Amino acid sequence: MEQQNGHATPQLDGKPHQLMLDGRKRLDITGVKQVECFDDTFAVLDTTMGRMEVRGEGLAILDLSSGGGELSMTGKVSAIFYQDDQPRAFFGRGRKK
């Protein structure tokens, strides 16, 4: 892992996991390990930061580099979220016991 701003950054082939959303119309992602499923309304990706879901309309994959972990898609992006392995309470705070 690489250190960036004092925090460990997961890497895939030397590239950190990053997102760049341009006007909700184009999404560029690095650190993609695998595309689990995809259609024109959602994508499920396995990334170096966990499982990621993208929802929208008219989604299409423009480019996917299998070795570099880079993915580019277009369409109207309406939501991006991650699913962690461990369930969490509201705003990611653990519940008090």
Protein Blocks (a to p, Z undefined) as FASTA:
>chain_A
ZZeehiacddeehiacddddehhlaccdehiabdfbdcfkbccdddfkbccddddehiac
fbdcfklopacdedjdfbdcdddfbdcdehhiacdZZ
